[in-house]
Amino acid sequence: MSLAFKGRHFAPDIILLCMRWYCRYALSYRDLEEMMAERHLSVDHTTIYRWVQHYAPELDRRVQWCKPLQTKTWYVDETYVKVRGEWMYLYRAIGDGGETLDFYLSQTRTTKAAK
């Protein structure tokens, strides 16, 4: 992931770790400050707050594809495509909004592959 970490005092791994813990778990900025101190890193809670405010919108935009979609209706689309010079069946589960929910490539056209 190439977010704009240029010019930051801390390594991108530390920034992403703090952001992940804050956004995923019910931790406060001060809890994260304490957890980093246990790992011998001096990070102020205000710094973590600024990281979250700066990078969270971009991270949210980048992980939209892996969030579970809340759709009630969907259908299966089947097509025949060439992959690396070999013809294969492409099955796609498409939601009511037109988004691809899942896909599957198969060399054979079977009911099992479609399901």
Biopython code that builds the backbone (N, CA, C, O; Angstrom):
import numpy as np
from Bio.PDB.StructureBuilder import StructureBuilder

atoms = [
    (1, "MET", "N", (0.864, -1.167, 0.000)),
    (1, "MET", "CA", (0.000, 0.000, 0.000)),
    (1, "MET", "C", (0.906, 1.224, 0.000)),
    (1, "MET", "O", (1.791, 1.344, 0.846)),
    (2, "SER", "N", (0.693, 2.106, -0.920)),
    (2, "SER", "CA", (1.575, 3.261, -1.024)),
    (2, "SER", "C", (0.830, 4.541, -0.663)),
    (2, "SER", "O", (0.619, 5.411, -1.508)),
    (3, "LEU", "N", (0.441, 4.641, 0.583)),
    (3, "LEU", "CA", (-0.136, 5.894, 1.050)),
    (3, "LEU", "C", (0.996, 6.904, 1.193)),
    (3, "LEU", "O", (2.167, 6.524, 1.188)),
    (4, "ALA", "N", (0.666, 8.161, 1.317)),
    (4, "ALA", "CA", (1.682, 9.206, 1.388)),
    (4, "ALA", "C", (2.294, 9.279, 2.790)),
    (4, "ALA", "O", (1.976, 10.180, 3.567)),
    (5, "PHE", "N", (3.166, 8.334, 3.102)),
    (5, "PHE", "CA", (3.819, 8.322, 4.407)),
    (5, "PHE", "C", (5.113, 9.132, 4.396)),
    (5, "PHE", "O", (5.834, 9.170, 5.393)),
    (6, "LYS", "N", (5.402, 9.770, 3.286)),
    (6, "LYS", "CA", (6.635, 10.528, 3.143)),
    (6, "LYS", "C", (6.682, 11.663, 4.164)),
    (6, "LYS", "O", (5.715, 12.405, 4.336)),
    (7, "GLY", "N", (7.807, 11.779, 4.824)),
    (7, "GLY", "CA", (7.990, 12.851, 5.792)),
    (7, "GLY", "C", (7.472, 12.531, 7.186)),
    (7, "GLY", "O", (7.519, 13.396, 8.061)),
    (8, "ARG", "N", (6.991, 11.348, 7.418)),
    (8, "ARG", "CA", (6.501, 10.966, 8.746)),
    (8, "ARG", "C", (7.665, 10.475, 9.596)),
    (8, "ARG", "O", (8.612, 9.871, 9.093)),
    (9, "HIS", "N", (7.577, 10.742, 10.874)),
    (9, "HIS", "CA", (8.635, 10.352, 11.805)),
    (9, "HIS", "C", (8.655, 8.842, 12.042)),
    (9, "HIS", "O", (9.719, 8.251, 12.225)),
    (10, "PHE", "N", (7.481, 8.223, 12.037)),
    (10, "PHE", "CA", (7.369, 6.796, 12.320)),
    (10, "PHE", "C", (7.265, 5.989, 11.024)),
    (10, "PHE", "O", (6.869, 6.503, 9.977)),
    (11, "ALA", "N", (7.628, 4.727, 11.129)),
    (11, "ALA", "CA", (7.571, 3.828, 9.979)),
    (11, "ALA", "C", (6.107, 3.590, 9.581)),
    (11, "ALA", "O", (5.220, 3.617, 10.435)),
    (12, "PRO", "N", (5.857, 3.359, 8.298)),
    (12, "PRO", "CA", (4.480, 3.094, 7.847)),
    (12, "PRO", "C", (3.830, 1.914, 8.571)),
    (12, "PRO", "O", (2.618, 1.918, 8.787)),
    (13, "ASP", "N", (4.617, 0.907, 8.947)),
    (13, "ASP", "CA", (4.065, -0.248, 9.657)),
    (13, "ASP", "C", (3.464, 0.157, 10.997)),
    (13, "ASP", "O", (2.407, -0.344, 11.381)),
    (14, "ILE", "N", (4.125, 1.051, 11.699)),
    (14, "ILE", "CA", (3.633, 1.513, 13.009)),
    (14, "ILE", "C", (2.347, 2.320, 12.824)),
    (14, "ILE", "O", (1.386, 2.155, 13.575)),
    (15, "ILE", "N", (2.343, 3.187, 11.822)),
    (15, "ILE", "CA", (1.159, 4.006, 11.563)),
    (15, "ILE", "C", (-0.039, 3.118, 11.221)),
    (15, "ILE", "O", (-1.128, 3.298, 11.765)),
    (16, "LEU", "N", (0.172, 2.161, 10.316)),
    (16, "LEU", "CA", (-0.925, 1.273, 9.921)),
    (16, "LEU", "C", (-1.390, 0.388, 11.067)),
    (16, "LEU", "O", (-2.585, 0.123, 11.199)),
    (17, "LEU", "N", (-0.463, -0.071, 11.896)),
    (17, "LEU", "CA", (-0.837, -0.896, 13.042)),
    (17, "LEU", "C", (-1.720, -0.115, 14.016)),
    (17, "LEU", "O", (-2.753, -0.618, 14.458)),
    (18, "CYS", "N", (-1.322, 1.095, 14.345)),
    (18, "CYS", "CA", (-2.133, 1.917, 15.256)),
    (18, "CYS", "C", (-3.503, 2.208, 14.658)),
    (18, "CYS", "O", (-4.516, 2.147, 15.355)),
    (19, "MET", "N", (-3.533, 2.519, 13.384)),
    (19, "MET", "CA", (-4.809, 2.806, 12.737)),
    (19, "MET", "C", (-5.698, 1.573, 12.695)),
    (19, "MET", "O", (-6.905, 1.660, 12.920)),
    (20, "ARG", "N", (-5.100, 0.436, 12.408)),
    (20, "ARG", "CA", (-5.889, -0.807, 12.361)),
    (20, "ARG", "C", (-6.500, -1.111, 13.722)),
    (20, "ARG", "O", (-7.686, -1.428, 13.821)),
    (21, "TRP", "N", (-5.691, -1.015, 14.763)),
    (21, "TRP", "CA", (-6.194, -1.303, 16.098)),
    (21, "TRP", "C", (-7.280, -0.307, 16.507)),
    (21, "TRP", "O", (-8.276, -0.693, 17.118)),
    (22, "TYR", "N", (-7.094, 0.965, 16.173)),
    (22, "TYR", "CA", (-8.092, 1.960, 16.552)),
    (22, "TYR", "C", (-9.397, 1.747, 15.787)),
    (22, "TYR", "O", (-10.480, 1.784, 16.370)),
    (23, "CYS", "N", (-9.285, 1.525, 14.484)),
    (23, "CYS", "CA", (-10.495, 1.404, 13.656)),
    (23, "CYS", "C", (-11.204, 0.070, 13.837)),
    (23, "CYS", "O", (-12.421, 0.001, 13.666)),
    (24, "ARG", "N", (-10.488, -0.979, 14.173)),
    (24, "ARG", "CA", (-11.107, -2.314, 14.274)),
    (24, "ARG", "C", (-11.609, -2.627, 15.679)),
    (24, "ARG", "O", (-12.673, -3.223, 15.842)),
    (25, "TYR", "N", (-10.854, -2.230, 16.681)),
    (25, "TYR", "CA", (-11.195, -2.575, 18.059)),
    (25, "TYR", "C", (-11.610, -1.320, 18.823)),
    (25, "TYR", "O", (-11.289, -0.210, 18.401)),
    (26, "ALA", "N", (-12.298, -1.475, 19.906)),
    (26, "ALA", "CA", (-12.784, -0.341, 20.699)),
    (26, "ALA", "C", (-11.679, 0.149, 21.635)),
    (26, "ALA", "O", (-11.787, 0.046, 22.857)),
    (27, "LEU", "N", (-10.621, 0.681, 21.037)),
    (27, "LEU", "CA", (-9.503, 1.202, 21.818)),
    (27, "LEU", "C", (-9.484, 2.718, 21.723)),
    (27, "LEU", "O", (-9.836, 3.292, 20.692)),
    (28, "SER", "N", (-9.071, 3.360, 22.806)),
    (28, "SER", "CA", (-8.936, 4.810, 22.766)),
    (28, "SER", "C", (-7.526, 5.167, 22.290)),
    (28, "SER", "O", (-6.642, 4.312, 22.229)),
    (29, "TYR", "N", (-7.337, 6.430, 21.959)),
    (29, "TYR", "CA", (-6.010, 6.883, 21.544)),
    (29, "TYR", "C", (-5.003, 6.718, 22.682)),
    (29, "TYR", "O", (-3.838, 6.397, 22.451)),
    (30, "ARG", "N", (-5.462, 6.939, 23.900)),
    (30, "ARG", "CA", (-4.566, 6.781, 25.057)),
    (30, "ARG", "C", (-4.220, 5.308, 25.294)),
    (30, "ARG", "O", (-3.108, 4.992, 25.717)),
    (31, "ASP", "N", (-5.174, 4.404, 25.020)),
    (31, "ASP", "CA", (-4.871, 2.970, 25.104)),
    (31, "ASP", "C", (-3.769, 2.608, 24.106)),
    (31, "ASP", "O", (-2.835, 1.876, 24.432)),
    (32, "LEU", "N", (-3.893, 3.126, 22.902)),
    (32, "LEU", "CA", (-2.877, 2.849, 21.884)),
    (32, "LEU", "C", (-1.528, 3.448, 22.252)),
    (32, "LEU", "O", (-0.483, 2.848, 22.003)),
    (33, "GLU", "N", (-1.559, 4.632, 22.844)),
    (33, "GLU", "CA", (-0.313, 5.253, 23.308)),
    (33, "GLU", "C", (0.384, 4.345, 24.331)),
    (33, "GLU", "O", (1.600, 4.160, 24.287)),
    (34, "GLU", "N", (-0.405, 3.788, 25.243)),
    (34, "GLU", "CA", (0.131, 2.881, 26.261)),
    (34, "GLU", "C", (0.652, 1.581, 25.638)),
    (34, "GLU", "O", (1.703, 1.076, 26.033)),
    (35, "MET", "N", (-0.091, 1.043, 24.660)),
    (35, "MET", "CA", (0.345, -0.191, 24.001)),
    (35, "MET", "C", (1.653, 0.011, 23.237)),
    (35, "MET", "O", (2.506, -0.877, 23.212)),
    (36, "MET", "N", (1.806, 1.170, 22.620)),
    (36, "MET", "CA", (3.063, 1.464, 21.915)),
    (36, "MET", "C", (4.205, 1.659, 22.907)),
    (36, "MET", "O", (5.346, 1.291, 22.626)),
    (37, "ALA", "N", (3.900, 2.236, 24.062)),
    (37, "ALA", "CA", (4.924, 2.416, 25.096)),
    (37, "ALA", "C", (5.426, 1.070, 25.613)),
    (37, "ALA", "O", (6.606, 0.926, 25.935)),
    (38, "GLU", "N", (4.523, 0.078, 25.691)),
    (38, "GLU", "CA", (4.934, -1.269, 26.083)),
    (38, "GLU", "C", (5.883, -1.888, 25.062)),
    (38, "GLU", "O", (6.656, -2.790, 25.386)),
    (39, "ARG", "N", (5.818, -1.400, 23.840)),
    (39, "ARG", "CA", (6.707, -1.874, 22.769)),
    (39, "ARG", "C", (7.889, -0.931, 22.568)),
    (39, "ARG", "O", (8.567, -0.969, 21.541)),
    (40, "HIS", "N", (8.119, -0.087, 23.566)),
    (40, "HIS", "CA", (9.245, 0.849, 23.600)),
    (40, "HIS", "C", (9.187, 1.876, 22.474)),
    (40, "HIS", "O", (10.221, 2.271, 21.934)),
    (41, "LEU", "N", (7.982, 2.304, 22.124)),
    (41, "LEU", "CA", (7.787, 3.367, 21.148)),
    (41, "LEU", "C", (7.051, 4.511, 21.824)),
    (41, "LEU", "O", (5.993, 4.314, 22.421)),
    (42, "SER", "N", (7.605, 5.681, 21.730)),
    (42, "SER", "CA", (6.983, 6.851, 22.329)),
    (42, "SER", "C", (6.124, 7.558, 21.280)),
    (42, "SER", "O", (6.620, 8.342, 20.471)),
    (43, "VAL", "N", (4.825, 7.260, 21.318)),
    (43, "VAL", "CA", (3.871, 7.857, 20.379)),
    (43, "VAL", "C", (2.792, 8.546, 21.197)),
    (43, "VAL", "O", (2.152, 7.920, 22.042)),
    (44, "ASP", "N", (2.590, 9.825, 20.950)),
    (44, "ASP", "CA", (1.579, 10.570, 21.679)),
    (44, "ASP", "C", (0.192, 10.252, 21.116)),
    (44, "ASP", "O", (0.044, 9.971, 19.926)),
    (45, "HIS", "N", (-0.826, 10.301, 21.991)),
    (45, "HIS", "CA", (-2.183, 9.993, 21.553)),
    (45, "HIS", "C", (-2.678, 10.987, 20.505)),
    (45, "HIS", "O", (-3.484, 10.624, 19.649)),
    (46, "THR", "N", (-2.212, 12.231, 20.558)),
    (46, "THR", "CA", (-2.591, 13.229, 19.567)),
    (46, "THR", "C", (-2.035, 12.880, 18.191)),
    (46, "THR", "O", (-2.675, 13.141, 17.172)),
    (47, "THR", "N", (-0.852, 12.295, 18.163)),
    (47, "THR", "CA", (-0.249, 11.877, 16.898)),
    (47, "THR", "C", (-1.088, 10.768, 16.257)),
    (47, "THR", "O", (-1.333, 10.790, 15.051)),
    (48, "ILE", "N", (-1.521, 9.812, 17.057)),
    (48, "ILE", "CA", (-2.359, 8.728, 16.543)),
    (48, "ILE", "C", (-3.679, 9.296, 16.026)),
    (48, "ILE", "O", (-4.171, 8.877, 14.978)),
    (49, "TYR", "N", (-4.245, 10.243, 16.755)),
    (49, "TYR", "CA", (-5.472, 10.909, 16.308)),
    (49, "TYR", "C", (-5.265, 11.552, 14.935)),
    (49, "TYR", "O", (-6.114, 11.417, 14.054)),
    (50, "ARG", "N", (-4.153, 12.244, 14.753)),
    (50, "ARG", "CA", (-3.871, 12.892, 13.463)),
    (50, "ARG", "C", (-3.691, 11.870, 12.348)),
    (50, "ARG", "O", (-4.120, 12.107, 11.219)),
    (51, "TRP", "N", (-3.062, 10.735, 12.652)),
    (51, "TRP", "CA", (-2.920, 9.670, 11.650)),
    (51, "TRP", "C", (-4.293, 9.181, 11.200)),
    (51, "TRP", "O", (-4.557, 9.039, 10.006)),
    (52, "VAL", "N", (-5.153, 8.927, 12.169)),
    (52, "VAL", "CA", (-6.489, 8.414, 11.846)),
    (52, "VAL", "C", (-7.257, 9.436, 11.018)),
    (52, "VAL", "O", (-7.899, 9.068, 10.034)),
    (53, "GLN", "N", (-7.205, 10.701, 11.393)),
    (53, "GLN", "CA", (-7.915, 11.735, 10.646)),
    (53, "GLN", "C", (-7.373, 11.882, 9.227)),
    (53, "GLN", "O", (-8.134, 12.167, 8.302)),
    (54, "HIS", "N", (-6.084, 11.694, 9.047)),
    (54, "HIS", "CA", (-5.452, 11.891, 7.747)),
    (54, "HIS", "C", (-5.603, 10.680, 6.825)),
    (54, "HIS", "O", (-5.923, 10.831, 5.646)),
    (55, "TYR", "N", (-5.370, 9.477, 7.364)),
    (55, "TYR", "CA", (-5.299, 8.287, 6.520)),
    (55, "TYR", "C", (-6.569, 7.428, 6.490)),
    (55, "TYR", "O", (-6.742, 6.646, 5.555)),
    (56, "ALA", "N", (-7.445, 7.543, 7.462)),
    (56, "ALA", "CA", (-8.625, 6.673, 7.528)),
    (56, "ALA", "C", (-9.540, 6.796, 6.302)),
    (56, "ALA", "O", (-10.012, 5.769, 5.813)),
    (57, "PRO", "N", (-9.812, 7.989, 5.785)),
    (57, "PRO", "CA", (-10.678, 8.048, 4.595)),
    (57, "PRO", "C", (-10.085, 7.303, 3.396)),
    (57, "PRO", "O", (-10.816, 6.634, 2.666)),
    (58, "GLU", "N", (-8.790, 7.410, 3.189)),
    (58, "GLU", "CA", (-8.151, 6.716, 2.069)),
    (58, "GLU", "C", (-8.160, 5.205, 2.284)),
    (58, "GLU", "O", (-8.407, 4.450, 1.344)),
    (59, "LEU", "N", (-7.895, 4.762, 3.497)),
    (59, "LEU", "CA", (-7.951, 3.327, 3.784)),
    (59, "LEU", "C", (-9.357, 2.780, 3.601)),
    (59, "LEU", "O", (-9.538, 1.684, 3.070)),
    (60, "ASP", "N", (-10.344, 3.535, 4.037)),
    (60, "ASP", "CA", (-11.726, 3.103, 3.870)),
    (60, "ASP", "C", (-12.077, 2.960, 2.392)),
    (60, "ASP", "O", (-12.758, 2.012, 2.003)),
    (61, "ARG", "N", (-11.617, 3.889, 1.577)),
    (61, "ARG", "CA", (-11.877, 3.825, 0.142)),
    (61, "ARG", "C", (-11.223, 2.591, -0.474)),
    (61, "ARG", "O", (-11.795, 1.967, -1.367)),
    (62, "ARG", "N", (-10.030, 2.238, -0.003)),
    (62, "ARG", "CA", (-9.299, 1.117, -0.577)),
    (62, "ARG", "C", (-9.828, -0.251, -0.152)),
    (62, "ARG", "O", (-9.592, -1.238, -0.849)),
    (63, "VAL", "N", (-10.532, -0.332, 0.965)),
    (63, "VAL", "CA", (-11.030, -1.636, 1.423)),
    (63, "VAL", "C", (-12.524, -1.817, 1.175)),
    (63, "VAL", "O", (-13.115, -2.760, 1.702)),
    (64, "GLN", "N", (-13.143, -0.955, 0.401)),
    (64, "GLN", "CA", (-14.566, -1.086, 0.100)),
    (64, "GLN", "C", (-14.882, -2.426, -0.543)),
    (64, "GLN", "O", (-15.946, -2.990, -0.288)),
    (65, "TRP", "N", (-13.984, -2.950, -1.371)),
    (65, "TRP", "CA", (-14.238, -4.197, -2.104)),
    (65, "TRP", "C", (-14.340, -5.402, -1.187)),
    (65, "TRP", "O", (-14.979, -6.387, -1.556)),
    (66, "CYS", "N", (-13.736, -5.364, -0.007)),
    (66, "CYS", "CA", (-13.767, -6.546, 0.847)),
    (66, "CYS", "C", (-14.837, -6.476, 1.936)),
    (66, "CYS", "O", (-14.978, -7.410, 2.725)),
    (67, "LYS", "N", (-15.579, -5.392, 1.983)),
    (67, "LYS", "CA", (-16.665, -5.304, 2.954)),
    (67, "LYS", "C", (-17.833, -6.165, 2.498)),
    (67, "LYS", "O", (-18.112, -6.238, 1.301)),
    (68, "PRO", "N", (-18.519, -6.816, 3.424)),
    (68, "PRO", "CA", (-19.680, -7.617, 3.019)),
    (68, "PRO", "C", (-20.782, -6.712, 2.465)),
    (68, "PRO", "O", (-21.095, -5.665, 3.032)),
    (69, "LEU", "N", (-21.346, -7.133, 1.368)),
    (69, "LEU", "CA", (-22.399, -6.351, 0.734)),
    (69, "LEU", "C", (-23.763, -6.766, 1.294)),
    (69, "LEU", "O", (-24.043, -7.952, 1.468)),
    (70, "GLN", "N", (-24.582, -5.790, 1.565)),
    (70, "GLN", "CA", (-25.907, -6.043, 2.125)),
    (70, "GLN", "C", (-26.932, -6.047, 0.992)),
    (70, "GLN", "O", (-27.648, -5.066, 0.792)),
    (71, "THR", "N", (-26.996, -7.137, 0.264)),
    (71, "THR", "CA", (-27.944, -7.253, -0.829)),
    (71, "THR", "C", (-28.818, -8.475, -0.613)),
    (71, "THR", "O", (-28.359, -9.495, -0.099)),
    (72, "LYS", "N", (-30.065, -8.367, -1.004)),
    (72, "LYS", "CA", (-30.992, -9.471, -0.797)),
    (72, "LYS", "C", (-31.205, -10.278, -2.060)),
    (72, "LYS", "O", (-31.482, -11.475, -1.990)),
    (73, "THR", "N", (-31.079, -9.638, -3.222)),
    (73, "THR", "CA", (-31.287, -10.357, -4.471)),
    (73, "THR", "C", (-30.012, -10.359, -5.289)),
    (73, "THR", "O", (-29.249, -9.393, -5.283)),
    (74, "TRP", "N", (-29.793, -11.451, -5.988)),
    (74, "TRP", "CA", (-28.623, -11.579, -6.841)),
    (74, "TRP", "C", (-28.911, -12.625, -7.907)),
    (74, "TRP", "O", (-29.868, -13.392, -7.789)),
    (75, "TYR", "N", (-28.096, -12.657, -8.931)),
    (75, "TYR", "CA", (-28.228, -13.658, -9.973)),
    (75, "TYR", "C", (-26.846, -14.075, -10.451)),
    (75, "TYR", "O", (-25.852, -13.406, -10.169)),
    (76, "VAL", "N", (-26.792, -15.189, -11.178)),
    (76, "VAL", "CA", (-25.525, -15.715, -11.679)),
    (76, "VAL", "C", (-25.427, -15.415, -13.165)),
    (76, "VAL", "O", (-26.361, -15.663, -13.928)),
    (77, "ASP", "N", (-24.289, -14.881, -13.559)),
    (77, "ASP", "CA", (-24.002, -14.595, -14.953)),
    (77, "ASP", "C", (-22.915, -15.562, -15.409)),
    (77, "ASP", "O", (-21.941, -15.789, -14.691)),
    (78, "GLU", "N", (-23.079, -16.125, -16.588)),
    (78, "GLU", "CA", (-22.101, -17.080, -17.112)),
    (78, "GLU", "C", (-21.611, -16.586, -18.462)),
    (78, "GLU", "O", (-22.409, -16.168, -19.301)),
    (79, "THR", "N", (-20.312, -16.631, -18.675)),
    (79, "THR", "CA", (-19.747, -16.247, -19.965)),
    (79, "THR", "C", (-18.519, -17.093, -20.251)),
    (79, "THR", "O", (-17.997, -17.772, -19.367)),
    (80, "TYR", "N", (-18.074, -17.046, -21.470)),
    (80, "TYR", "CA", (-16.936, -17.846, -21.914)),
    (80, "TYR", "C", (-15.818, -16.874, -22.254)),
    (80, "TYR", "O", (-15.974, -16.045, -23.151)),
    (81, "VAL", "N", (-14.687, -16.961, -21.549)),
    (81, "VAL", "CA", (-13.581, -16.016, -21.741)),
    (81, "VAL", "C", (-12.276, -16.766, -21.968)),
    (81, "VAL", "O", (-12.136, -17.933, -21.602)),
    (82, "LYS", "N", (-11.334, -16.074, -22.575)),
    (82, "LYS", "CA", (-10.017, -16.645, -22.816)),
    (82, "LYS", "C", (-9.070, -16.145, -21.728)),
    (82, "LYS", "O", (-8.885, -14.940, -21.563)),
    (83, "VAL", "N", (-8.469, -17.085, -20.982)),
    (83, "VAL", "CA", (-7.548, -16.756, -19.905)),
    (83, "VAL", "C", (-6.216, -17.415, -20.227)),
    (83, "VAL", "O", (-6.115, -18.640, -20.277)),
    (84, "ARG", "N", (-5.186, -16.586, -20.445)),
    (84, "ARG", "CA", (-3.847, -17.077, -20.799)),
    (84, "ARG", "C", (-3.888, -18.055, -21.976)),
    (84, "ARG", "O", (-3.215, -19.086, -21.964)),
    (85, "GLY", "N", (-4.681, -17.719, -22.985)),
    (85, "GLY", "CA", (-4.756, -18.526, -24.186)),
    (85, "GLY", "C", (-5.668, -19.735, -24.094)),
    (85, "GLY", "O", (-5.753, -20.506, -25.049)),
    (86, "GLU", "N", (-6.348, -19.923, -22.978)),
    (86, "GLU", "CA", (-7.218, -21.081, -22.792)),
    (86, "GLU", "C", (-8.644, -20.599, -22.502)),
    (86, "GLU", "O", (-8.849, -19.715, -21.670)),
    (87, "TRP", "N", (-9.618, -21.183, -23.187)),
    (87, "TRP", "CA", (-11.009, -20.797, -22.988)),
    (87, "TRP", "C", (-11.550, -21.416, -21.699)),
    (87, "TRP", "O", (-11.386, -22.609, -21.444)),
    (88, "MET", "N", (-12.208, -20.560, -20.884)),
    (88, "MET", "CA", (-12.766, -21.001, -19.608)),
    (88, "MET", "C", (-14.131, -20.364, -19.401)),
    (88, "MET", "O", (-14.454, -19.341, -20.004)),
    (89, "TYR", "N", (-14.922, -20.983, -18.542)),
    (89, "TYR", "CA", (-16.226, -20.443, -18.165)),
    (89, "TYR", "C", (-16.046, -19.540, -16.946)),
    (89, "TYR", "O", (-15.418, -19.920, -15.958)),
    (90, "LEU", "N", (-16.606, -18.348, -17.038)),
    (90, "LEU", "CA", (-16.568, -17.399, -15.935)),
    (90, "LEU", "C", (-17.977, -17.261, -15.383)),
    (90, "LEU", "O", (-18.895, -16.841, -16.087)),
    (91, "TYR", "N", (-18.137, -17.620, -14.117)),
    (91, "TYR", "CA", (-19.419, -17.476, -13.417)),
    (91, "TYR", "C", (-19.283, -16.303, -12.450)),
    (91, "TYR", "O", (-18.323, -16.239, -11.683)),
    (92, "ARG", "N", (-20.237, -15.378, -12.484)),
    (92, "ARG", "CA", (-20.231, -14.232, -11.572)),
    (92, "ARG", "C", (-21.552, -14.145, -10.837)),
    (92, "ARG", "O", (-22.618, -14.278, -11.438)),
    (93, "ALA", "N", (-21.482, -13.922, -9.544)),
    (93, "ALA", "CA", (-22.679, -13.620, -8.760)),
    (93, "ALA", "C", (-22.803, -12.103, -8.739)),
    (93, "ALA", "O", (-21.906, -11.407, -8.263)),
    (94, "ILE", "N", (-23.915, -11.593, -9.257)),
    (94, "ILE", "CA", (-24.103, -10.157, -9.394)),
    (94, "ILE", "C", (-25.259, -9.719, -8.509)),
    (94, "ILE", "O", (-26.344, -10.298, -8.557)),
    (95, "GLY", "N", (-25.019, -8.686, -7.696)),
    (95, "GLY", "CA", (-26.035, -8.174, -6.780)),
    (95, "GLY", "C", (-27.031, -7.274, -7.482)),
    (95, "GLY", "O", (-26.893, -6.976, -8.668)),
    (96, "ASP", "N", (-28.043, -6.845, -6.729)),
    (96, "ASP", "CA", (-29.102, -6.024, -7.310)),
    (96, "ASP", "C", (-28.611, -4.643, -7.732)),
    (96, "ASP", "O", (-29.277, -3.972, -8.521)),
    (97, "GLY", "N", (-27.469, -4.209, -7.227)),
    (97, "GLY", "CA", (-26.901, -2.922, -7.629)),
    (97, "GLY", "C", (-25.935, -3.030, -8.788)),
    (97, "GLY", "O", (-25.361, -2.024, -9.206)),
    (98, "GLY", "N", (-25.740, -4.241, -9.323)),
    (98, "GLY", "CA", (-24.838, -4.441, -10.445)),
    (98, "GLY", "C", (-23.412, -4.744, -10.051)),
    (98, "GLY", "O", (-22.551, -4.883, -10.919)),
    (99, "GLU", "N", (-23.141, -4.850, -8.753)),
    (99, "GLU", "CA", (-21.784, -5.117, -8.286)),
    (99, "GLU", "C", (-21.511, -6.620, -8.293)),
    (99, "GLU", "O", (-22.410, -7.429, -8.063)),
    (100, "THR", "N", (-20.264, -6.977, -8.557)),
    (100, "THR", "CA", (-19.857, -8.374, -8.552)),
    (100, "THR", "C", (-19.654, -8.821, -7.107)),
    (100, "THR", "O", (-18.800, -8.278, -6.406)),
    (101, "LEU", "N", (-20.424, -9.799, -6.660)),
    (101, "LEU", "CA", (-20.318, -10.303, -5.294)),
    (101, "LEU", "C", (-19.236, -11.367, -5.189)),
    (101, "LEU", "O", (-18.494, -11.409, -4.208)),
    (102, "ASP", "N", (-19.144, -12.233, -6.206)),
    (102, "ASP", "CA", (-18.164, -13.313, -6.221)),
    (102, "ASP", "C", (-18.017, -13.796, -7.650)),
    (102, "ASP", "O", (-18.877, -13.538, -8.492)),
    (103, "PHE", "N", (-16.921, -14.500, -7.924)),
    (103, "PHE", "CA", (-16.741, -15.066, -9.253)),
    (103, "PHE", "C", (-16.019, -16.397, -9.154)),
    (103, "PHE", "O", (-15.401, -16.714, -8.137)),
    (104, "TYR", "N", (-16.110, -17.176, -10.234)),
    (104, "TYR", "CA", (-15.489, -18.492, -10.267)),
    (104, "TYR", "C", (-15.127, -18.823, -11.710)),
    (104, "TYR", "O", (-15.955, -18.667, -12.608)),
    (105, "LEU", "N", (-13.898, -19.278, -11.938)),
    (105, "LEU", "CA", (-13.455, -19.735, -13.253)),
    (105, "LEU", "C", (-13.461, -21.249, -13.270)),
    (105, "LEU", "O", (-13.012, -21.889, -12.319)),
    (106, "SER", "N", (-13.976, -21.830, -14.362)),
    (106, "SER", "CA", (-14.042, -23.276, -14.477)),
    (106, "SER", "C", (-13.712, -23.692, -15.906)),
    (106, "SER", "O", (-14.066, -22.997, -16.859)),
    (107, "GLN", "N", (-13.041, -24.815, -16.048)),
    (107, "GLN", "CA", (-12.744, -25.331, -17.386)),
    (107, "GLN", "C", (-13.945, -26.061, -17.977)),
    (107, "GLN", "O", (-14.061, -26.198, -19.195)),
    (108, "THR", "N", (-14.831, -26.525, -17.111)),
    (108, "THR", "CA", (-16.007, -27.262, -17.585)),
    (108, "THR", "C", (-17.274, -26.510, -17.222)),
    (108, "THR", "O", (-17.312, -25.748, -16.256)),
    (109, "ARG", "N", (-18.300, -26.740, -18.009)),
    (109, "ARG", "CA", (-19.591, -26.108, -17.761)),
    (109, "ARG", "C", (-20.479, -27.128, -17.059)),
    (109, "ARG", "O", (-21.058, -28.016, -17.684)),
    (110, "THR", "N", (-20.569, -26.973, -15.734)),
    (110, "THR", "CA", (-21.349, -27.904, -14.934)),
    (110, "THR", "C", (-22.237, -27.146, -13.955)),
    (110, "THR", "O", (-21.992, -25.979, -13.652)),
    (111, "THR", "N", (-23.253, -27.815, -13.473)),
    (111, "THR", "CA", (-24.118, -27.211, -12.469)),
    (111, "THR", "C", (-23.345, -26.989, -11.174)),
    (111, "THR", "O", (-23.562, -25.991, -10.487)),
    (112, "LYS", "N", (-22.454, -27.902, -10.839)),
    (112, "LYS", "CA", (-21.657, -27.772, -9.633)),
    (112, "LYS", "C", (-20.804, -26.503, -9.691)),
    (112, "LYS", "O", (-20.678, -25.786, -8.697)),
    (113, "ALA", "N", (-20.220, -26.231, -10.862)),
    (113, "ALA", "CA", (-19.400, -25.024, -10.993)),
    (113, "ALA", "C", (-20.247, -23.766, -10.833)),
    (113, "ALA", "O", (-19.805, -22.791, -10.226)),
    (114, "ALA", "N", (-21.441, -23.786, -11.366)),
    (114, "ALA", "CA", (-22.321, -22.624, -11.267)),
    (114, "ALA", "C", (-22.760, -22.372, -9.826)),
    (114, "ALA", "O", (-22.847, -21.224, -9.390)),
    (115, "LYS", "N", (-23.037, -23.449, -9.088)),
    (115, "LYS", "CA", (-23.463, -23.283, -7.691)),
    (115, "LYS", "C", (-22.310, -22.817, -6.841)),
    (115, "LYS", "O", (-22.471, -22.621, -5.637)),
]
sb = StructureBuilder()
sb.init_structure("model")
sb.init_model(0)
sb.init_chain("A")
sb.init_seg("    ")
for serial, (resi, resn, name, xyz) in enumerate(atoms, 1):
    if name == "N":
        sb.init_residue(resn, " ", resi, " ")
    sb.init_atom(name, np.array(xyz, "f"), 0.0, 1.0, " ", f" {name:<3s}", serial, name[0])
structure = sb.get_structure()
